[in-house]
Amino acid sequence: MSSCSPDQFTRLLKSCARMLLPLLSLTAVLTQALPDDRNQPIHITADKALRDEKKGVTVYSGHVQLVQGSMELEADKLTIFHTSEDAEEIIAEGHPAKMRQQPELGKGIVNAHAKVIRYFRAEERVLLQTDASIDQDGAVVAGNSIEYLIAKQLITAESDQTQEGNKVVVVIPPNVQQKESGNGTPKSE
């Protein structure tokens, strides 16, 4: 019933993991998801599934859960656009849509949520829209939207500028500050 192969979903999951970990650790190093994740079966449960071959779209709706290894996605609706064999765009929607994954053994769980999580394969771009937040081990980035351009390793977080006082929020825990200073004491500004 799924419209894309496990390899296509693995590429999506790998991209999301690569997006989340660098943002939270505030370093330029990219890491992979747990090695076993990409080899695990994908399990999707939903109240309803609809595949329209002519339009090239598959929609899962109502309490959607996708699990592959340590990666879990929860949404009210999951839409997969597939005019070719590969999925071109995947959209998870919810109040909020949630994603969690353990990027590496010994690393904390990465949690992401937004009302809309979009993945654009051709652009290698992941976009969390509306009340977006990513956290891991006390590090947090939150804003109205968070975008990650995978190939460029470029991350942008933006606030909703139509609302007064709405800001991007970044929380850097003391253990990250100490690592950045290199001498065990937090860097001072």
Backbone as JSON, one array per atom type, in Angstrom:
{
  "sequence": "MSSCSPDQFTRLLKSCARMLLPLLSLTAVLTQALPDDRNQPIHITADKALRDEKKGVTVYSGHVQLVQGSMELEADKLTIFHTSEDAEEIIAEGHPAKMRQQPELGKGIVNAHAKVIRYFRAEERVLLQTDASIDQDGAVVAGNSIEYLIAKQLITAESDQTQEGNKVVVVIPPNVQQKESGNGTPKSE",
  "N": [[0.81, -1.19, 0.0], [2.08, 1.19, 0.49], [3.58, 3.94, -1.26], [6.19, 4.27, -1.95], [9.43, 2.8, -2.05], [11.26, 0.95, 0.53], [13.91, 1.9, 0.41], [13.6, 4.5, -0.59], [12.14, 5.72, 1.46], [14.08, 5.43, 3.4], [16.05, 7.15, 2.47], [14.72, 9.57, 2.88], [14.4, 9.53, 5.69], [17.05, 9.45, 6.52], [17.9, 11.91, 5.56], [16.35, 13.63, 7.13], [17.4, 13.02, 9.66], [20.02, 13.9, 9.27], [19.49, 16.58, 9.06], [18.53, 17.32, 11.58], [20.42, 16.67, 13.7], [22.87, 18.24, 13.24], [21.87, 20.81, 13.56], [21.11, 20.9, 16.25], [23.38, 20.22, 17.71], [24.97, 22.23, 17.07], [27.2, 22.17, 15.45], [29.28, 21.61, 12.54], [29.42, 19.03, 11.76], [28.11, 16.25, 10.17], [26.02, 13.47, 10.8], [25.02, 10.04, 10.54], [21.91, 8.21, 10.75], [21.11, 5.63, 13.16], [22.92, 2.74, 12.26], [21.4, 0.4, 11.82], [18.81, 1.37, 11.31], [18.2, 2.08, 8.57], [18.04, -0.4, 7.43], [15.86, -1.57, 8.47], [12.42, -2.7, 8.41], [9.71, -0.69, 7.14], [6.97, 0.43, 8.88], [3.69, 1.37, 8.57], [0.88, 2.72, 10.01], [-2.53, 3.65, 9.93], [-5.75, 5.26, 10.05], [-6.92, 5.37, 7.62], [-6.11, 4.78, 4.19], [-5.24, 5.94, 0.99], [-4.53, 5.49, -2.33], [-3.8, 7.07, -5.29], [-3.14, 6.36, -8.37], [-3.28, 7.66, -10.89], [-3.14, 10.41, -10.27], [-0.8, 10.37, -8.9], [-0.37, 10.19, -6.1], [-0.33, 9.32, -2.65], [-2.21, 9.03, 0.26], [-2.23, 8.9, 3.7], [-4.32, 8.86, 6.47], [-5.63, 9.99, 9.64], [-4.59, 9.35, 12.71], [-1.85, 8.63, 12.0], [1.01, 6.63, 11.96], [4.39, 6.12, 11.47], [7.03, 3.92, 11.47], [10.42, 3.16, 11.52], [13.0, 1.36, 12.46], [14.74, 3.22, 14.84], [13.46, 5.54, 14.2], [10.55, 7.42, 14.43], [7.46, 8.61, 13.31], [4.71, 10.66, 13.76], [1.53, 11.68, 12.74], [-1.4, 13.5, 11.68], [-2.03, 13.34, 9.09], [-0.45, 11.99, 6.26], [1.07, 12.66, 3.3], [2.14, 11.53, 0.19], [3.77, 12.37, -2.68], [4.19, 11.12, -5.88], [5.11, 11.03, -8.88], [6.87, 9.64, -10.37], [8.79, 6.6, -9.89], [10.13, 7.19, -7.54], [9.48, 9.01, -4.49], [8.59, 12.35, -4.74], [7.86, 14.44, -3.08], [7.1, 14.65, 0.36], [4.7, 15.07, 2.81], [3.97, 15.66, 6.12], [1.36, 16.21, 8.31], [-0.05, 17.67, 11.23], [-1.2, 18.23, 14.63], [0.7, 18.79, 16.85], [2.62, 17.56, 13.95], [4.9, 14.98, 14.58], [8.29, 13.97, 14.96], [10.73, 11.62, 15.84], [13.98, 10.42, 16.61], [16.83, 8.37, 17.18], [19.92, 9.45, 16.54], [22.54, 8.38, 16.69], [24.24, 5.69, 18.37], [24.51, 6.13, 21.84], [23.93, 8.81, 21.69], [21.57, 11.41, 22.4], [17.96, 11.31, 21.98], [16.54, 12.8, 19.14], [14.06, 15.14, 18.83], [11.49, 16.42, 16.88], [9.04, 18.77, 15.96], [6.2, 20.16, 14.3], [3.49, 21.9, 12.76], [3.41, 21.26, 10.11], [5.51, 19.13, 8.34], [7.73, 19.02, 5.78], [9.27, 17.35, 3.03], [11.39, 17.75, 0.33], [12.5, 16.06, -2.26], [14.0, 16.49, -4.76], [15.1, 19.0, -4.35], [16.57, 18.54, -2.14], [15.69, 19.32, 0.46], [14.38, 20.08, 3.66], [11.59, 21.12, 5.44], [10.2, 22.53, 8.26], [7.19, 23.71, 9.29], [5.24, 26.21, 10.87], [4.98, 26.73, 14.15], [7.43, 25.36, 14.73], [9.88, 23.16, 16.1], [12.9, 21.81, 17.38], [14.64, 19.51, 19.35], [17.29, 18.24, 21.41], [18.96, 16.58, 23.92], [18.7, 18.8, 25.7], [19.38, 21.0, 24.12], [17.79, 23.39, 22.09], [15.98, 24.53, 19.27], [13.69, 26.78, 18.1], [10.98, 28.13, 16.25], [8.84, 29.88, 13.92], [9.25, 28.68, 11.48], [11.56, 26.21, 10.29], [14.17, 25.54, 8.2], [16.1, 23.3, 6.23], [18.69, 23.01, 4.01], [20.0, 20.42, 2.55], [22.28, 19.67, 0.86], [23.78, 22.02, 0.87], [24.19, 22.33, 3.52], [22.85, 24.23, 5.03], [21.06, 25.97, 7.41], [18.07, 27.52, 8.36], [16.2, 29.4, 10.59], [13.13, 30.91, 11.29], [11.02, 33.52, 12.58], [7.49, 34.23, 13.1], [6.72, 36.98, 11.56], [4.45, 38.47, 11.45], [3.32, 38.51, 13.86], [3.61, 40.32, 16.76], [6.45, 40.4, 18.85], [7.1, 37.78, 18.4], [9.66, 35.48, 18.17], [12.69, 33.78, 17.09], [13.88, 31.09, 18.97], [16.69, 29.94, 20.68], [18.25, 27.53, 22.58], [21.1, 26.81, 24.31], [22.66, 24.32, 25.94], [24.69, 24.11, 28.99], [26.71, 22.08, 28.73], [27.3, 22.0, 25.98], [28.24, 24.58, 25.59], [30.59, 24.47, 27.07], [32.09, 22.58, 25.62], [32.48, 24.03, 23.27], [34.1, 26.13, 24.13], [36.44, 24.87, 24.72], [38.0, 24.65, 27.01], [36.72, 23.71, 29.18], [35.31, 25.61, 30.57], [32.52, 27.81, 30.3], [32.14, 29.73, 27.31], [32.56, 33.21, 27.21], [30.75, 36.12, 26.17]],
  "CA": [[0.0, 0.0, 0.0], [3.0, 2.32, 0.48], [3.87, 4.34, -2.62], [7.61, 4.31, -2.24], [10.15, 1.65, -1.52], [12.0, 1.2, 1.77], [15.1, 2.71, 0.12], [13.19, 5.89, -0.74], [11.85, 6.21, 2.8], [15.35, 5.5, 4.11], [16.7, 8.4, 2.07], [14.02, 10.64, 3.59], [14.71, 9.47, 7.11], [18.46, 9.81, 6.64], [17.97, 13.35, 5.36], [15.81, 14.29, 8.33], [18.38, 12.86, 10.73], [21.14, 14.79, 8.99], [19.03, 17.92, 9.32], [18.29, 17.59, 12.99], [21.58, 16.6, 14.57], [23.78, 19.38, 13.16], [21.22, 21.99, 14.1], [21.07, 20.89, 17.69], [24.71, 20.16, 18.32], [25.59, 23.49, 16.67], [28.48, 21.9, 14.8], [29.15, 21.37, 11.11], [29.6, 17.61, 11.51], [26.88, 15.53, 9.88], [26.11, 12.06, 11.15], [23.98, 9.18, 10.01], [21.03, 7.58, 11.73], [21.64, 4.35, 13.58], [23.16, 1.91, 11.08], [20.32, -0.55, 11.63], [17.56, 1.99, 10.91], [17.94, 2.02, 7.14], [17.8, -1.78, 7.05], [14.65, -2.04, 9.14], [11.2, -2.52, 7.63], [8.89, 0.48, 7.42], [5.62, 0.07, 9.31], [2.79, 2.52, 8.56], [-0.5, 2.44, 10.41], [-3.4, 4.82, 9.8], [-7.16, 4.92, 10.0], [-7.35, 5.29, 6.22], [-5.06, 4.93, 3.19], [-5.77, 6.12, -0.35], [-3.49, 5.63, -3.36], [-4.36, 7.47, -6.58], [-2.07, 6.18, -9.35], [-3.38, 8.67, -11.95], [-2.65, 11.7, -9.74], [0.53, 10.17, -8.33], [-0.4, 10.6, -4.69], [-0.83, 8.4, -1.63], [-2.54, 9.77, 1.47], [-2.58, 8.17, 4.91], [-4.96, 9.84, 7.35], [-6.18, 9.53, 10.91], [-3.65, 8.7, 13.62], [-0.8, 8.01, 11.18], [2.28, 6.34, 12.61], [5.39, 5.49, 10.62], [8.17, 3.51, 12.3], [11.51, 2.42, 10.88], [14.09, 1.34, 13.43], [14.56, 4.18, 15.92], [12.73, 6.7, 13.7], [9.1, 7.37, 14.57], [6.75, 9.79, 12.81], [3.28, 10.67, 14.07], [0.86, 12.78, 12.05], [-2.82, 13.31, 11.4], [-2.12, 13.06, 7.66], [0.84, 11.83, 5.59], [0.82, 12.68, 1.87], [3.34, 11.21, -0.58], [3.6, 12.67, -4.1], [5.07, 10.2, -6.59], [4.81, 10.92, -10.31], [7.76, 8.59, -10.86], [8.93, 5.54, -8.89], [10.57, 7.82, -6.29], [8.62, 10.03, -3.91], [9.15, 13.67, -4.96], [7.58, 15.28, -1.92], [6.37, 13.99, 1.43], [4.19, 16.07, 3.74], [3.34, 15.17, 7.34], [0.6, 17.29, 8.93], [-0.64, 17.31, 12.51], [-1.35, 19.29, 15.64], [1.61, 18.91, 15.69], [3.26, 16.35, 13.43], [6.07, 14.75, 15.44], [9.28, 13.01, 14.51], [11.8, 11.37, 16.82], [14.94, 9.43, 16.15], [18.13, 8.35, 17.83], [20.82, 9.56, 15.41], [23.7, 7.51, 16.87], [24.31, 5.06, 19.68], [25.11, 7.0, 22.83], [23.45, 10.18, 21.51], [20.19, 11.58, 22.82], [16.89, 11.27, 21.0], [16.19, 14.05, 18.49], [12.62, 15.32, 18.71], [11.1, 17.55, 16.04], [7.6, 18.86, 15.72], [5.65, 21.32, 13.62], [2.18, 21.54, 12.21], [3.68, 20.67, 8.81], [6.9, 18.74, 8.06], [7.78, 18.74, 4.34], [10.54, 16.93, 2.47], [11.44, 17.92, -1.12], [13.63, 15.23, -2.67], [14.82, 17.09, -5.81], [15.8, 20.15, -3.78], [17.24, 18.1, -0.91], [15.27, 20.34, 1.42], [13.41, 19.71, 4.68], [10.98, 22.34, 5.96], [9.25, 22.41, 9.35], [6.41, 24.94, 9.22], [4.25, 26.59, 11.87], [5.32, 26.26, 15.5], [8.48, 24.36, 14.55], [10.82, 23.01, 17.21], [13.78, 20.65, 17.37], [15.41, 19.47, 20.59], [18.1, 17.07, 21.71], [19.85, 16.74, 25.08], [18.61, 20.13, 26.28], [19.54, 22.03, 23.09], [16.5, 23.62, 21.45], [15.79, 25.58, 18.27], [12.25, 26.89, 17.87], [10.56, 29.29, 15.48], [7.67, 29.59, 13.11], [9.68, 27.71, 10.48], [12.95, 25.8, 10.29], [14.46, 24.95, 6.9], [17.44, 22.76, 6.09], [19.13, 22.66, 2.67], [20.91, 19.33, 2.88], [23.54, 19.73, 0.12], [24.52, 23.22, 1.29], [24.3, 22.29, 4.98], [22.39, 25.56, 5.43], [19.89, 25.91, 8.27], [17.46, 28.81, 8.61], [15.03, 29.41, 11.48], [12.48, 32.21, 11.19], [9.85, 33.77, 13.42], [6.32, 34.74, 12.39], [6.88, 38.42, 11.68], [3.14, 39.13, 11.51], [2.95, 38.55, 15.27], [4.54, 41.11, 17.55], [7.13, 39.69, 19.91], [7.42, 36.41, 18.01], [11.1, 35.4, 17.91], [13.35, 32.48, 17.05], [14.45, 30.79, 20.28], [17.76, 28.94, 20.67], [18.74, 27.22, 23.92], [22.35, 26.07, 24.24], [22.93, 23.86, 27.3], [26.06, 24.35, 29.45], [27.69, 21.11, 28.25], [27.7, 22.41, 24.63], [29.05, 25.79, 25.75], [31.91, 24.06, 27.56], [32.79, 21.95, 24.51], [32.86, 25.07, 22.31], [35.18, 26.96, 24.65], [37.63, 24.05, 24.66], [38.77, 24.57, 28.26], [35.88, 23.25, 30.29], [34.51, 26.7, 31.12], [31.69, 28.39, 29.26], [32.65, 30.89, 26.59], [31.85, 34.45, 27.52], [30.53, 36.94, 24.98]],
  "C": [[0.86, 1.26, 0.0], [3.4, 2.63, -0.95], [5.34, 4.43, -2.92], [8.31, 3.19, -1.49], [10.83, 1.99, -0.2], [13.24, 2.05, 1.53], [14.73, 4.19, -0.01], [12.85, 6.49, 0.62], [13.14, 6.35, 3.59], [16.08, 6.78, 3.76], [16.04, 9.59, 2.78], [14.43, 10.68, 5.05], [16.15, 9.88, 7.37], [18.62, 11.33, 6.49], [17.45, 14.11, 6.58], [16.8, 14.19, 9.49], [19.57, 13.79, 10.52], [20.75, 16.23, 9.24], [19.02, 18.23, 10.81], [19.55, 17.62, 13.84], [22.51, 17.79, 14.44], [23.16, 20.64, 13.74], [21.32, 22.03, 15.61], [22.45, 20.86, 18.34], [25.5, 21.4, 17.97], [27.0, 23.29, 16.14], [28.23, 21.64, 13.33], [29.25, 19.9, 10.76], [28.24, 16.96, 11.27], [27.08, 14.08, 10.24], [24.94, 11.32, 10.54], [23.07, 8.71, 11.14], [21.68, 6.27, 12.17], [21.8, 3.44, 12.36], [22.02, 0.94, 10.79], [19.04, 0.08, 11.08], [17.25, 1.8, 9.43], [17.65, 0.59, 6.64], [16.54, -2.36, 7.68], [13.43, -1.86, 8.24], [10.47, -1.25, 8.05], [7.49, -0.01, 7.75], [4.79, 1.35, 9.33], [1.42, 2.03, 9.01], [-1.28, 3.75, 10.31], [-4.84, 4.35, 9.82], [-7.62, 4.69, 8.56], [-6.13, 5.47, 5.32], [-5.71, 5.0, 1.81], [-4.61, 6.32, -1.31], [-4.17, 5.93, -4.69], [-3.22, 7.44, -7.6], [-2.09, 7.27, -10.41], [-2.84, 10.03, -11.49], [-1.25, 11.58, -9.15], [0.61, 10.6, -6.89], [-0.93, 9.45, -3.83], [-1.05, 9.21, -0.37], [-2.92, 8.79, 2.57], [-3.19, 9.19, 5.85], [-5.49, 9.18, 8.6], [-5.18, 8.74, 11.73], [-2.56, 7.93, 12.86], [0.45, 7.81, 12.02], [3.17, 5.62, 11.62], [6.57, 5.17, 11.51], [9.16, 2.77, 11.41], [12.69, 2.48, 11.83], [13.8, 2.32, 14.56], [13.75, 5.4, 15.5], [11.23, 6.46, 13.82], [8.52, 8.68, 14.09], [5.29, 9.62, 13.17], [2.67, 11.88, 13.4], [-0.63, 12.47, 11.95], [-3.0, 12.89, 9.94], [-0.71, 12.99, 7.09], [0.54, 11.7, 4.1], [2.14, 12.46, 1.14], [3.01, 11.45, -2.05], [4.64, 11.88, -4.88], [4.67, 10.09, -8.05], [5.73, 9.93, -10.99], [7.83, 7.51, -9.78], [9.32, 6.12, -7.53], [9.53, 8.82, -5.8], [9.28, 11.39, -4.1], [9.0, 14.57, -3.74], [6.78, 14.47, -0.92], [5.97, 15.06, 2.43], [3.51, 15.37, 4.9], [2.65, 16.36, 8.0], [0.0, 16.79, 10.23], [-0.75, 18.49, 13.43], [-0.6, 18.92, 16.9], [1.94, 17.54, 15.11], [4.55, 16.2, 14.23], [7.0, 13.72, 14.82], [10.31, 12.85, 15.61], [12.7, 10.28, 16.28], [16.21, 9.52, 16.99], [19.16, 8.35, 16.71], [22.04, 8.64, 15.49], [23.59, 6.85, 18.23], [25.01, 6.02, 20.64], [24.7, 8.46, 22.71], [22.0, 10.23, 21.94], [19.21, 11.52, 21.66], [16.66, 12.68, 20.46], [14.68, 14.08, 18.36], [12.35, 16.55, 17.86], [9.59, 17.57, 15.96], [7.26, 20.18, 15.06], [4.28, 20.92, 13.11], [2.34, 20.88, 10.84], [5.18, 20.37, 8.7], [6.92, 18.3, 6.6], [9.19, 18.33, 3.92], [10.45, 17.02, 0.95], [12.69, 17.2, -1.63], [14.55, 15.91, -3.68], [15.66, 18.25, -5.29], [16.68, 19.77, -2.59], [16.98, 19.12, 0.2], [14.22, 19.77, 2.36], [12.9, 21.01, 5.29], [9.99, 21.98, 7.06], [8.51, 23.74, 9.42], [5.39, 25.03, 10.35], [4.54, 25.91, 13.22], [6.35, 25.13, 15.46], [9.43, 24.35, 15.74], [11.61, 21.73, 17.03], [14.55, 20.67, 18.68], [16.15, 18.16, 20.72], [19.0, 17.41, 22.89], [19.86, 18.16, 25.64], [18.84, 21.27, 25.3], [18.22, 22.14, 22.34], [16.64, 24.72, 20.41], [14.3, 25.6, 17.98], [11.98, 28.17, 17.09], [9.31, 28.94, 14.71], [8.01, 28.59, 12.01], [11.17, 27.44, 10.62], [13.17, 25.07, 8.97], [15.9, 24.46, 6.87], [17.68, 22.39, 4.64], [20.27, 21.67, 2.83], [22.26, 19.47, 2.19], [24.4, 20.91, 0.57], [24.8, 23.24, 2.79], [23.93, 23.65, 5.56], [21.09, 25.43, 6.2], [19.38, 27.32, 8.51], [16.26, 28.61, 9.53], [14.45, 30.81, 11.42], [11.3, 32.29, 12.14], [8.69, 34.2, 12.52], [6.32, 36.25, 12.58], [5.56, 39.18, 11.67], [2.67, 39.24, 12.96], [4.01, 39.3, 16.06], [5.14, 40.27, 18.67], [7.49, 38.25, 19.58], [8.87, 36.35, 17.58], [11.53, 33.95, 17.71], [13.98, 32.29, 18.42], [15.49, 29.69, 20.12], [18.21, 28.76, 22.12], [19.97, 26.35, 23.76], [22.69, 25.63, 25.66], [24.4, 24.06, 27.67], [27.08, 23.36, 28.9], [28.15, 21.43, 26.83], [28.58, 23.64, 24.71], [30.46, 25.42, 26.17], [32.71, 23.41, 26.44], [33.29, 22.99, 23.52], [34.01, 25.91, 22.81], [36.51, 26.21, 24.69], [38.41, 23.94, 25.96], [37.92, 24.19, 29.45], [35.08, 24.36, 30.96], [33.73, 27.33, 30.0], [32.38, 29.61, 28.62], [31.89, 32.11, 27.04], [31.79, 35.3, 26.28], [31.31, 38.23, 25.06]]
}
